[in-house]
């Protein structure tokens, strides 16, 4: 497979190329931090353990990635956001060992303040402020909506208005609400080095208006460049509109020096 003309390739063509790579060789194309003490997904970001002081985890669910951050970066504080009450309770139980370094907000983030309904599903990581799309439902028959929960809503800029520290890593996993989070975090992004974000193509209800393009344009307009892609999950169902189900994307802020080149 030839990637020599990658700069001339548009994003849709790039995704098609990536989707055609066999899983066993994908790691060849996507960088990995060789420091084995750094846990997934943070091992995809070129920080050493002592480099990181602040991680923000948006869509923390049960706390898996907050714990991974606490274990990977022993000097870091983690700010974690999860709005759903049952997940929040589980989060507190799971992260009790790291309570001195993890600050938890039971709060949904968006581009406005107020309240909203979270659509609950049979699988807590799939809870979303958006209804489950037909494509997501078709490809995930074990995931189905079970009700709603009214939750508090705010912007990341407002929540962190009094905290002027630089953010080393902002992790976002919010099941289709990524752009809303970003729009409410314009000031925070200015002082954020890396953003790692899950993007699920199956979350889109209209394949002619995919959110992934808006996200990439937003990040480009806000001084970030595409650093890497990882955790690509492919559809193997012929009836699917998509070849690629979801992936994690890592953006790097131009304003910060690359850690490995410092």
MIDOSE-1310 file (N, C-alpha, C; in nm, 2 decimals, decimal comma, always signed):
residues 262
xxxx	+0,08/-0,12/+0,00/+0,00/+0,00/+0,00/+0,09/+0,12/+0,00; +0,06/+0,22/-0,09/+0,14/+0,34/-0,10/+0,08/+0,46/-0,03; +0,15/+0,52/+0,06/+0,11/+0,64/+0,13/+0,19/+0,76/+0,09; +0,26/+0,75/-0,02/+0,35/+0,86/-0,06/+0,28/+0,99/-0,09
xxxx	+0,15/+0,99/-0,13/+0,08/+1,11/-0,17/-0,02/+1,14/-0,06; +0,01/+1,11/+0,07/-0,08/+1,13/+0,18/-0,13/+1,28/+0,19; -0,04/+1,37/+0,16/-0,08/+1,51/+0,18/-0,18/+1,56/+0,08; -0,18/+1,49/-0,04/-0,28/+1,52/-0,14/-0,41/+1,45/-0,13
xxxx	-0,42/+1,36/-0,04/-0,54/+1,28/-0,02/-0,64/+1,35/+0,07; -0,76/+1,35/+0,03/-0,87/+1,41/+0,12/-0,90/+1,31/+0,23; -0,97/+1,36/+0,33/-0,99/+1,27/+0,45/-1,07/+1,15/+0,42; -1,17/+1,16/+0,33/-1,26/+1,05/+0,29/-1,17/+0,94/+0,23
xxxx	-1,08/+0,98/+0,14/-0,99/+0,88/+0,08/-0,90/+0,82/+0,18; -0,85/+0,90/+0,27/-0,76/+0,85/+0,38/-0,83/+0,74/+0,46; -0,95/+0,77/+0,50/-1,03/+0,67/+0,58/-1,04/+0,54/+0,50; -1,07/+0,54/+0,37/-1,08/+0,42/+0,29/-0,95/+0,35/+0,29
xxxx	-0,84/+0,42/+0,28/-0,71/+0,36/+0,28/-0,69/+0,28/+0,41; -0,71/+0,35/+0,52/-0,69/+0,29/+0,65/-0,78/+0,17/+0,67; -0,90/+0,18/+0,63/-0,99/+0,07/+0,65/-0,95/-0,06/+0,58; -0,87/-0,04/+0,48/-0,83/-0,16/+0,40/-0,70/-0,22/+0,45
xxxx	-0,64/-0,16/+0,55/-0,52/-0,22/+0,61/-0,55/-0,33/+0,70; -0,49/-0,45/+0,69/-0,52/-0,56/+0,78/-0,48/-0,52/+0,92; -0,57/-0,57/+1,02/-0,55/-0,53/+1,16/-0,41/-0,56/+1,21; -0,35/-0,67/+1,16/-0,22/-0,71/+1,22/-0,11/-0,62/+1,18
xxxx	-0,12/-0,53/+1,08/-0,02/-0,44/+1,04/-0,05/-0,29/+1,07; -0,17/-0,27/+1,12/-0,21/-0,13/+1,15/-0,11/-0,06/+1,24; -0,06/-0,13/+1,34/+0,03/-0,07/+1,43/+0,16/-0,01/+1,37; +0,19/-0,07/+1,25/+0,31/-0,02/+1,18/+0,29/+0,13/+1,14
xxxx	+0,17/+0,17/+1,10/+0,15/+0,30/+1,05/+0,12/+0,40/+1,16; +0,08/+0,36/+1,28/+0,04/+0,45/+1,39/+0,13/+0,44/+1,51; +0,20/+0,55/+1,54/+0,30/+0,55/+1,64/+0,25/+0,51/+1,78; +0,35/+0,45/+1,86/+0,32/+0,40/+1,99/+0,43/+0,44/+2,08
xxxx	+0,40/+0,50/+2,20/+0,50/+0,53/+2,30/+0,57/+0,41/+2,35; +0,70/+0,40/+2,34/+0,77/+0,28/+2,37/+0,79/+0,27/+2,52; +0,75/+0,37/+2,60/+0,75/+0,36/+2,74/+0,64/+0,27/+2,79; +0,68/+0,14/+2,83/+0,58/+0,04/+2,86/+0,50/+0,08/+2,99
xxxx	+0,54/+0,18/+3,07/+0,47/+0,22/+3,19/+0,35/+0,30/+3,16; +0,34/+0,35/+3,03/+0,22/+0,43/+2,99/+0,12/+0,34/+2,94; +0,00/+0,35/+2,99/-0,11/+0,26/+2,96/-0,20/+0,31/+2,84; -0,26/+0,22/+2,77/-0,35/+0,26/+2,66/-0,47/+0,34/+2,71
xxxx	-0,51/+0,44/+2,64/-0,46/+0,49/+2,51/-0,35/+0,59/+2,51; -0,31/+0,62/+2,63/-0,21/+0,73/+2,65/-0,07/+0,69/+2,59; -0,05/+0,56/+2,57/+0,08/+0,52/+2,51/+0,09/+0,56/+2,37; -0,02/+0,61/+2,31/-0,01/+0,67/+2,17/+0,04/+0,81/+2,17
xxxx	+0,06/+0,87/+2,29/+0,10/+1,01/+2,29/+0,24/+1,02/+2,35; +0,33/+1,10/+2,29/+0,48/+1,09/+2,32/+0,52/+1,16/+2,44; +0,45/+1,13/+2,55/+0,49/+1,19/+2,68/+0,56/+1,08/+2,77; +0,66/+1,11/+2,84/+0,71/+1,03/+2,95/+0,62/+1,05/+3,07
xxxx	+0,63/+0,95/+3,17/+0,54/+0,95/+3,28/+0,55/+1,08/+3,36; +0,67/+1,14/+3,37/+0,69/+1,26/+3,45/+0,65/+1,39/+3,37; +0,62/+1,38/+3,24/+0,59/+1,50/+3,16/+0,45/+1,55/+3,19; +0,36/+1,47/+3,24/+0,22/+1,51/+3,24/+0,18/+1,55/+3,38
xxxx	+0,11/+1,67/+3,39/+0,07/+1,72/+3,52/-0,09/+1,73/+3,52; -0,15/+1,74/+3,41/-0,30/+1,76/+3,41/-0,36/+1,68/+3,29; -0,46/+1,60/+3,32/-0,54/+1,52/+3,22/-0,68/+1,55/+3,25; -0,76/+1,58/+3,14/-0,90/+1,60/+3,15/-0,97/+1,49/+3,08
xxxx	-1,06/+1,42/+3,15/-1,13/+1,30/+3,09/-1,28/+1,33/+3,08; -1,32/+1,36/+2,96/-1,46/+1,39/+2,93/-1,54/+1,27/+2,88; -1,64/+1,23/+2,95/-1,71/+1,11/+2,92/-1,64/+0,99/+2,99; -1,62/+1,01/+3,12/-1,54/+0,92/+3,20/-1,60/+0,78/+3,23
xxxx	-1,74/+0,77/+3,22/-1,81/+0,65/+3,24/-1,77/+0,59/+3,37; -1,72/+0,46/+3,37/-1,69/+0,39/+3,49/-1,55/+0,42/+3,55; -1,47/+0,51/+3,47/-1,34/+0,55/+3,52/-1,22/+0,48/+3,47; -1,24/+0,40/+3,37/-1,13/+0,32/+3,31/-1,01/+0,41/+3,27
xxxx	-1,04/+0,51/+3,19/-0,93/+0,59/+3,14/-0,88/+0,69/+3,24; -0,96/+0,73/+3,33/-0,91/+0,81/+3,44/-0,81/+0,73/+3,53; -0,84/+0,60/+3,55/-0,75/+0,52/+3,62/-0,62/+0,50/+3,54; -0,64/+0,47/+3,41/-0,52/+0,45/+3,33/-0,43/+0,58/+3,33
xxxx	-0,49/+0,70/+3,33/-0,41/+0,82/+3,34/-0,34/+0,83/+3,48; -0,41/+0,80/+3,58/-0,35/+0,80/+3,72/-0,23/+0,71/+3,73; -0,25/+0,59/+3,67/-0,14/+0,49/+3,68/-0,03/+0,52/+3,59; -0,05/+0,58/+3,48/+0,05/+0,62/+3,38/+0,13/+0,74/+3,42
xxxx	+0,07/+0,84/+3,48/+0,13/+0,96/+3,52/+0,12/+0,99/+3,67; +0,22/+0,94/+3,74/+0,21/+0,95/+3,89/+0,20/+1,09/+3,95; +0,24/+1,19/+3,88/+0,24/+1,33/+3,93/+0,12/+1,41/+3,88; +0,03/+1,34/+3,80/-0,07/+1,42/+3,73/-0,20/+1,42/+3,81
xxxx	-0,27/+1,53/+3,80/-0,41/+1,54/+3,84/-0,50/+1,51/+3,73; -0,61/+1,44/+3,75/-0,71/+1,41/+3,65/-0,84/+1,47/+3,69; -0,90/+1,55/+3,59/-1,03/+1,61/+3,61/-1,13/+1,52/+3,52; -1,22/+1,46/+3,58/-1,31/+1,37/+3,51/-1,46/+1,41/+3,52
xxxx	-1,52/+1,39/+3,40/-1,66/+1,43/+3,38/-1,75/+1,32/+3,34; -1,85/+1,29/+3,41/-1,95/+1,19/+3,38/-2,09/+1,23/+3,44; -2,19/+1,24/+3,36/-2,32/+1,29/+3,41/-2,42/+1,19/+3,46; -2,41/+1,06/+3,41/-2,52/+0,97/+3,45/-2,49/+0,91/+3,59
xxxx	-2,60/+0,91/+3,67/-2,59/+0,88/+3,81/-2,53/+0,75/+3,84; -2,58/+0,64/+3,77/-2,53/+0,51/+3,79/-2,39/+0,49/+3,75; -2,35/+0,55/+3,65/-2,20/+0,55/+3,60/-2,12/+0,63/+3,70; -2,17/+0,74/+3,75/-2,10/+0,82/+3,84/-2,07/+0,75/+3,97
xxxx	-2,17/+0,67/+4,02/-2,15/+0,59/+4,14/-2,04/+0,49/+4,12; -2,05/+0,42/+4,01/-1,95/+0,32/+3,98/-1,81/+0,38/+3,96; -1,81/+0,50/+3,90/-1,68/+0,57/+3,89/-1,62/+0,60/+4,02; -1,69/+0,65/+4,12/-1,64/+0,68/+4,25/-1,59/+0,55/+4,32
xxxx	-1,66/+0,44/+4,30/-1,61/+0,32/+4,36/-1,48/+0,27/+4,30; -1,48/+0,28/+4,16/-1,36/+0,22/+4,09/-1,24/+0,31/+4,11; -1,25/+0,44/+4,13/-1,14/+0,53/+4,14/-1,10/+0,57/+4,28; -1,16/+0,50/+4,38/-1,14/+0,54/+4,52/-0,99/+0,54/+4,56
xxxx	-0,91/+0,45/+4,50/-0,77/+0,44/+4,53/-0,69/+0,57/+4,49; -0,75/+0,64/+4,39/-0,68/+0,76/+4,33/-0,76/+0,88/+4,36; -0,84/+0,88/+4,46/-0,93/+1,00/+4,49/-0,85/+1,12/+4,52; -0,73/+1,11/+4,57/-0,65/+1,23/+4,60/-0,60/+1,30/+4,48
xxxx	-0,60/+1,23/+4,36/-0,56/+1,29/+4,24/-0,66/+1,30/+4,13; -0,78/+1,24/+4,15/-0,89/+1,25/+4,05/-1,00/+1,34/+4,11; -1,03/+1,45/+4,04/-1,14/+1,54/+4,08/-1,25/+1,51/+3,99; -1,37/+1,47/+4,05/-1,48/+1,42/+3,97/-1,59/+1,52/+3,96
xxxx	-1,65/+1,54/+3,84/-1,76/+1,63/+3,82/-1,87/+1,55/+3,76; -1,98/+1,54/+3,83/-2,10/+1,47/+3,78/-2,18/+1,57/+3,70; -2,14/+1,58/+3,57/-2,18/+1,69/+3,48/-2,16/+1,65/+3,34; -2,26/+1,69/+3,25/-2,25/+1,67/+3,11/-2,19/+1,80/+3,05
xxxx	-2,10/+1,79/+2,95/-2,04/+1,90/+2,89/-2,10/+1,92/+2,75; -2,11/+2,05/+2,71/-2,16/+2,08/+2,58/-2,12/+2,22/+2,54; -2,19/+2,29/+2,45/-2,16/+2,43/+2,42/-2,26/+2,53/+2,48; -2,34/+2,48/+2,57/-2,43/+2,57/+2,65/-2,44/+2,52/+2,79
xxxx	-2,50/+2,60/+2,88/-2,52/+2,57/+3,02/-2,67/+2,54/+3,04; -2,70/+2,45/+3,13/-2,85/+2,43/+3,16/-2,87/+2,28/+3,20; -2,97/+2,22/+3,14/-3,00/+2,08/+3,16/-3,02/+2,01/+3,03; -3,01/+1,88/+3,02/-3,05/+1,80/+2,91/-3,08/+1,66/+2,95
xxxx	-3,14/+1,59/+2,85/-3,17/+1,45/+2,87/-3,06/+1,36/+2,81; -3,01/+1,27/+2,89/-2,92/+1,17/+2,84/-3,00/+1,04/+2,81; -2,97/+0,99/+2,69/-3,04/+0,87/+2,65/-2,96/+0,75/+2,70; -3,02/+0,68/+2,79/-2,96/+0,56/+2,85/-2,97/+0,44/+2,76
xxxx	-2,87/+0,35/+2,77/-2,88/+0,23/+2,69/-2,84/+0,11/+2,77; -2,85/-0,01/+2,71/-2,82/-0,13/+2,78/-2,67/-0,14/+2,81; -2,59/-0,06/+2,75/-2,45/-0,06/+2,77/-2,41/+0,08/+2,80; -2,37/+0,11/+2,93/-2,34/+0,24/+2,98/-2,24/+0,32/+2,89
xxxx	-2,14/+0,26/+2,84/-2,05/+0,34/+2,75/-2,11/+0,40/+2,63; -2,23/+0,35/+2,59/-2,30/+0,40/+2,47/-2,41/+0,51/+2,51; -2,42/+0,54/+2,64/-2,52/+0,65/+2,67/-2,48/+0,78/+2,60; -2,58/+0,86/+2,56/-2,55/+0,97/+2,48/-2,66/+1,08/+2,49
xxxx	-2,62/+1,20/+2,47/-2,73/+1,31/+2,46/-2,81/+1,30/+2,33; -2,76/+1,21/+2,24/-2,83/+1,19/+2,11/-2,90/+1,06/+2,11; -3,01/+1,05/+2,04/-3,08/+0,92/+2,02/-2,98/+0,82/+1,94; -3,00/+0,70/+1,97/-2,92/+0,60/+1,89/-2,96/+0,60/+1,75
xxxx	-2,86/+0,61/+1,66/-2,89/+0,61/+1,52/-2,93/+0,47/+1,47; -2,99/+0,46/+1,35/-3,03/+0,34/+1,29/-2,90/+0,25/+1,26; -2,80/+0,32/+1,21/-2,68/+0,25/+1,18/-2,61/+0,19/+1,30; -2,61/+0,27/+1,41/-2,55/+0,22/+1,53/-2,63/+0,11/+1,59
xxxx	-2,76/+0,12/+1,59/-2,84/+0,01/+1,64/-2,83/-0,12/+1,55; -2,82/-0,10/+1,42/-2,81/-0,22/+1,33/-2,67/-0,29/+1,36; -2,57/-0,22/+1,38/-2,44/-0,28/+1,40/-2,41/-0,32/+1,54; -2,49/-0,28/+1,63/-2,48/-0,31/+1,77/-2,61/-0,36/+1,83
xxxx	-2,66/-0,48/+1,79/-2,79/-0,52/+1,83/-2,80/-0,55/+1,98; -2,69/-0,56/+2,05/-2,69/-0,58/+2,19/-2,71/-0,45/+2,27; -2,70/-0,33/+2,20/-2,71/-0,20/+2,26/-2,85/-0,14/+2,21; -2,93/-0,11/+2,31/-3,06/-0,05/+2,28/-3,10/+0,05/+2,39
xxxx	-3,18/+0,15/+2,36/-3,21/+0,25/+2,46/-3,31/+0,19/+2,56; -3,29/+0,24/+2,69/-3,37/+0,19/+2,80/-3,44/+0,30/+2,87; -3,42/+0,43/+2,84/-3,48/+0,54/+2,90/-3,40/+0,67/+2,89; -3,43/+0,77/+2,98/-3,35/+0,89/+2,98/-3,33/+0,93/+3,12
xxxx	-3,23/+1,02/+3,14/-3,20/+1,08/+3,27/-3,17/+1,23/+3,25; -3,24/+1,31/+3,33/-3,21/+1,46/+3,32/-3,08/+1,49/+3,40; -2,99/+1,56/+3,33/-2,86/+1,59/+3,39/-2,83/+1,73/+3,37; -2,73/+1,78/+3,46/-2,68/+1,92/+3,45/-2,59/+1,93/+3,33
xxxx	-2,58/+2,04/+3,27/-2,51/+2,07/+3,15/-2,43/+2,20/+3,16; -2,30/+2,19/+3,12/-2,22/+2,32/+3,12/-2,11/+2,31/+3,01; -2,04/+2,42/+3,00/-1,92/+2,42/+2,90/-1,79/+2,40/+2,98; -1,70/+2,34/+2,91/-1,57/+2,32/+2,97/-1,50/+2,45/+3,00
xxxx	-1,52/+2,55/+2,91/-1,46/+2,68/+2,94/-1,51/+2,74/+3,07; -1,64/+2,73/+3,09/-1,70/+2,78/+3,21/-1,65/+2,71/+3,34; -1,65/+2,58/+3,33/-1,61/+2,50/+3,45/-1,46/+2,52/+3,49; -1,38/+2,54/+3,38/-1,24/+2,56/+3,41/-1,19/+2,71/+3,40
xxxx	-1,29/+2,80/+3,41/-1,25/+2,94/+3,39/-1,15/+2,99/+3,49; -1,16/+2,93/+3,61/-1,07/+2,98/+3,72/-0,94/+2,89/+3,73; -0,93/+2,80/+3,64/-0,81/+2,71/+3,64/-0,73/+2,74/+3,51; -0,62/+2,81/+3,53/-0,55/+2,86/+3,41/-0,43/+2,77/+3,37
xxxx	-0,42/+2,65/+3,43/-0,31/+2,56/+3,40/-0,32/+2,51/+3,26; -0,21/+2,47/+3,20/-0,21/+2,40/+3,07/-0,25/+2,26/+3,09; -0,33/+2,21/+2,99/-0,38/+2,07/+2,99/-0,29/+1,99/+2,90; -0,23/+1,89/+2,96/-0,14/+1,80/+2,87/-0,22/+1,72/+2,78
xxxx	-0,33/+1,66/+2,83/-0,41/+1,57/+2,75/-0,56/+1,59/+2,78; -0,63/+1,61/+2,68/-0,78/+1,62/+2,69/-0,84/+1,50/+2,62; -0,90/+1,41/+2,69/-0,96/+1,29/+2,63/-1,11/+1,31/+2,62; -1,17/+1,28/+2,51/-1,31/+1,30/+2,48/-1,37/+1,17/+2,43
xxxx	-1,47/+1,11/+2,50/-1,54/+0,99/+2,45/-1,69/+1,01/+2,49; -1,76/+1,07/+2,40/-1,90/+1,12/+2,43/-2,01/+1,08/+2,33; -1,98/+0,98/+2,26/-2,08/+0,91/+2,18/-2,16/+1,01/+2,09; -2,09/+1,08/+2,01/-2,16/+1,17/+1,91/-2,16/+1,31/+1,94
xxxx	-2,13/+1,35/+2,07/-2,14/+1,49/+2,11/-2,01/+1,56/+2,10; -1,91/+1,51/+2,03/-1,78/+1,56/+2,03/-1,77/+1,71/+1,99; -1,84/+1,75/+1,88/-1,83/+1,88/+1,83/-1,89/+1,98/+1,93; -2,00/+1,94/+2,00/-2,06/+2,03/+2,11/-1,96/+2,06/+2,22
xxxx	-1,89/+1,95/+2,26/-1,78/+1,97/+2,36/-1,68/+2,07/+2,32; -1,63/+2,05/+2,20/-1,52/+2,13/+2,14/-1,57/+2,28/+2,13; -1,69/+2,30/+2,09/-1,74/+2,44/+2,07/-1,75/+2,51/+2,21; -1,77/+2,43/+2,32/-1,78/+2,49/+2,45/-1,65/+2,49/+2,52
xxxx	-1,54/+2,46/+2,45/-1,40/+2,46/+2,51/-1,30/+2,53/+2,43; -1,34/+2,64/+2,36/-1,25/+2,72/+2,27/-1,13/+2,77/+2,35; -1,16/+2,83/+2,47/-1,05/+2,88/+2,55/-0,96/+2,77/+2,61; -1,02/+2,67/+2,65/-0,95/+2,55/+2,71/-0,85/+2,49/+2,60
xxxx	-0,90/+2,48/+2,48/-0,82/+2,42/+2,38/-0,69/+2,50/+2,35; -0,70/+2,63/+2,37/-0,58/+2,72/+2,35/-0,46/+2,67/+2,44; -0,49/+2,62/+2,55/-0,39/+2,57/+2,65/-0,39/+2,42/+2,67; -0,43/+2,35/+2,56/-0,43/+2,21/+2,56/-0,33/+2,16/+2,46
xxxx	-0,24/+2,07/+2,50/-0,14/+2,02/+2,41/-0,19/+1,91/+2,32; -0,24/+1,80/+2,37/-0,30/+1,69/+2,29/-0,44/+1,67/+2,32; -0,52/+1,63/+2,22/-0,66/+1,59/+2,23/-0,67/+1,45/+2,18; -0,72/+1,36/+2,25/-0,75/+1,22/+2,20/-0,90/+1,20/+2,21
xxxx	-0,96/+1,16/+2,10/-1,10/+1,16/+2,09/-1,15/+1,04/+2,01; -1,25/+0,98/+2,07/-1,32/+0,87/+1,99/-1,42/+0,93/+1,90; -1,42/+0,88/+1,77/-1,52/+0,93/+1,67/-1,59/+0,80/+1,62; -1,72/+0,80/+1,63/-1,79/+0,68/+1,59/-1,87/+0,73/+1,46
xxxx	-1,84/+0,67/+1,35/-1,91/+0,71/+1,22/-2,05/+0,65/+1,23; -2,07/+0,55/+1,30/-2,20/+0,49/+1,31/-2,30/+0,57/+1,39; -2,25/+0,67/+1,46/-2,34/+0,76/+1,53/-2,42/+0,86/+1,44; -2,37/+0,88/+1,32/-2,43/+0,98/+1,23/-2,56/+0,92/+1,18
xxxx	-2,67/+1,01/+1,19/-2,80/+0,97/+1,13/-2,81/+0,99/+0,98; -2,72/+1,07/+0,93/-2,72/+1,11/+0,79/-2,58/+1,10/+0,73; -2,56/+1,00/+0,65/-2,42/+0,98/+0,59/-2,38/+1,09/+0,50; -2,47/+1,18/+0,46/-2,43/+1,29/+0,37/-2,39/+1,41/+0,45
xxxx	-2,39/+1,40/+0,59/-2,36/+1,51/+0,67/-2,28/+1,45/+0,80; -2,17/+1,39/+0,77/-2,10/+1,32/+0,88/-2,02/+1,42/+0,97; -2,03/+1,40/+1,10/-1,97/+1,49/+1,19/-1,82/+1,49/+1,19; -1,76/+1,38/+1,14/-1,62/+1,37/+1,14/-1,55/+1,49/+1,06
xxxx	-1,61/+1,53/+0,95/-1,55/+1,64/+0,87/-1,56/+1,77/+0,95; -1,67/+1,79/+1,02/-1,69/+1,91/+1,10/-1,58/+1,92/+1,21; -1,56/+1,80/+1,27/-1,46/+1,79/+1,38/-1,32/+1,83/+1,33; -1,29/+1,77/+1,22/-1,15/+1,79/+1,17/-1,14/+1,94/+1,13
xxxx	-1,24/+2,00/+1,07/-1,23/+2,14/+1,03/-1,22/+2,23/+1,16; -1,30/+2,19/+1,26/-1,29/+2,27/+1,38/-1,15/+2,27/+1,44; -1,10/+2,15/+1,45/-0,96/+2,14/+1,51/-0,86/+2,21/+1,43; -0,87/+2,20/+1,30/-0,78/+2,28/+1,21/-0,79/+2,43/+1,23
xxxx	-0,91/+2,47/+1,24/-0,94/+2,62/+1,27/-0,89/+2,66/+1,40; -0,87/+2,57/+1,50/-0,83/+2,60/+1,63/-0,69/+2,56/+1,66; -0,61/+2,56/+1,55/-0,46/+2,55/+1,57/-0,41/+2,41/+1,60; -0,49/+2,31/+1,57/-0,44/+2,17/+1,59/-0,42/+2,10/+1,46
xxxx	-0,32/+2,00/+1,46/-0,30/+1,92/+1,35/-0,32/+1,77/+1,38; -0,35/+1,69/+1,28/-0,37/+1,55/+1,30/-0,23/+1,48/+1,34; -0,22/+1,43/+1,46/-0,10/+1,36/+1,50/-0,10/+1,21/+1,47; -0,22/+1,15/+1,50/-0,22/+1,00/+1,48/-0,37/+0,95/+1,48
xxxx	-0,38/+0,83/+1,43/-0,51/+0,76/+1,45/-0,48/+0,62/+1,52; -0,57/+0,57/+1,59/-0,55/+0,44/+1,66/-0,68/+0,38/+1,69; -0,68/+0,25/+1,73/-0,80/+0,18/+1,77/-0,91/+0,19/+1,66; -0,88/+0,14/+1,54/-0,97/+0,14/+1,43/-1,05/+0,01/+1,44
xxxx	-1,18/+0,03/+1,43/-1,27/-0,09/+1,44/-1,35/-0,09/+1,30; -1,34/-0,20/+1,24/-1,40/-0,22/+1,10/-1,53/-0,30/+1,11; -1,63/-0,26/+1,03/-1,75/-0,34/+1,01/-1,72/-0,45/+0,92; -1,78/-0,57/+0,96/-1,76/-0,69/+0,87/-1,90/-0,73/+0,82
xxxx	-2,00/-0,64/+0,83/-2,13/-0,68/+0,79/-2,16/-0,62/+0,65; -2,18/-0,70/+0,55/-2,20/-0,64/+0,41/-2,31/-0,54/+0,40; -2,41/-0,55/+0,49/-2,52/-0,46/+0,48/-2,49/-0,32/+0,53; -2,38/-0,30/+0,59/-2,35/-0,17/+0,65/-2,32/-0,07/+0,55
xxxx	-2,36/+0,06/+0,58/-2,32/+0,17/+0,49/-2,17/+0,21/+0,51; -2,11/+0,15/+0,61/-1,97/+0,19/+0,65/-1,88/+0,07/+0,64; -1,75/+0,10/+0,61/-1,65/+0,00/+0,63/-1,58/+0,02/+0,76; -1,57/+0,15/+0,81/-1,51/+0,18/+0,94/-1,61/+0,22/+1,04
xxxx	-1,61/+0,15/+1,15/-1,72/+0,18/+1,26/-1,68/+0,30/+1,34; -1,55/+0,30/+1,40/-1,51/+0,40/+1,48/-1,36/+0,40/+1,49; -1,30/+0,51/+1,54/-1,16/+0,52/+1,56/-1,13/+0,62/+1,66; -1,01/+0,62/+1,72/-0,96/+0,73/+1,80/-0,86/+0,81/+1,72
xxxx	-0,88/+0,94/+1,74/-0,79/+1,04/+1,67/-0,72/+1,12/+1,77; -0,59/+1,15/+1,74/-0,51/+1,23/+1,83/-0,47/+1,36/+1,76; -0,51/+1,47/+1,82/-0,47/+1,60/+1,76/-0,36/+1,67/+1,85; -0,27/+1,74/+1,78/-0,16/+1,81/+1,85/-0,17/+1,96/+1,83
xxxx	-0,16/+2,04/+1,94/-0,17/+2,18/+1,93/-0,03/+2,24/+1,87; -0,04/+2,32/+1,77/+0,08/+2,37/+1,71/+0,16/+2,46/+1,81; +0,09/+2,52/+1,90/+0,15/+2,62/+1,99/+0,24/+2,55/+2,10; +0,23/+2,42/+2,11/+0,32/+2,35/+2,21/+0,43/+2,28/+2,14
xxxx	+0,55/+2,28/+2,20/+0,66/+2,21/+2,14/+0,63/+2,06/+2,16; +0,67/+1,98/+2,06/+0,65/+1,84/+2,06/+0,74/+1,78/+2,18; +0,68/+1,70/+2,27/+0,76/+1,65/+2,38/+0,89/+1,58/+2,35; +0,88/+1,50/+2,24/+1,00/+1,42/+2,20/+1,11/+1,51/+2,14
xx	+1,07/+1,63/+2,10/+1,17/+1,72/+2,04/+1,22/+1,84/+2,13; +1,16/+1,83/+2,25/+1,20/+1,94/+2,35/+1,34/+1,93/+2,39
